[in-house]
Amino acid sequence: MDSIDVIEKRIKFLEGRIFGKKKSVESQPELAAELLNVNSKMVSALSHRDSINSVLSRLDQLESFMDPMFTAQSGLTPETKLELVKSSEDEMIEMMANLEQVHKLASSLDSEHIKKVPDLTSELEKLTLVFLNFKDETTNQTSEVQALLRKYNEIVNLISASLVKWDEVVTNYEIESAPKKIID
């Protein structure tokens, strides 16, 4: 028996364990064919992605680095471990201070004011709706005022231009109607 036959028998055995003695096992797609199909799709999808392939090839190494017991298993000497702890001493002190502050402020979280917050959410929602309505009204009024200001500026510009032209016309008539000096 070659290895493929052994694998096929194991797969048939597993299919029997999974599907039971149902007659519908034959109608189900063969697990080996599906696995082969999925494998070929994975290989073709990853064939041109070098960065993903390099990560996948180093996945076991990455998992070992992420294990919290890595430093214990890495064979570090106790002195080295002590240095690692000392190097993170400032961070630990800061975290401890933050934890103490949380414990001190925990009583504030248990105050009556905080406990009433869920009861006040309906009122807050009403106020939010009122605020949004005011905001919409304000936006509408702002756009109306801006439109009126634009019209006002247009009118002022037209009046200014008209006055300048009238001034020119009046000046020209004054010049023409002025007595002319006769030169001897």
Secondary structure, 3 states (H helix, E strand, C coil): CCHHHHHHHHHHHHHHHHHCCCHHHCCCCCHHHHHHHHHHHHHHHHCCCHHHHHHHHCHHHHHHHHCCCHHHHCCCCHHHHHHHHHHCHHHHHHHHHHHHHHHHHHHHHCCHHHHCHHHHHHHHHHHHHHHHHHHHHHHHHHHHHHHHHHHHHHHHHHHHHHHHHHHHHHHHHHHHHCCCCCCC
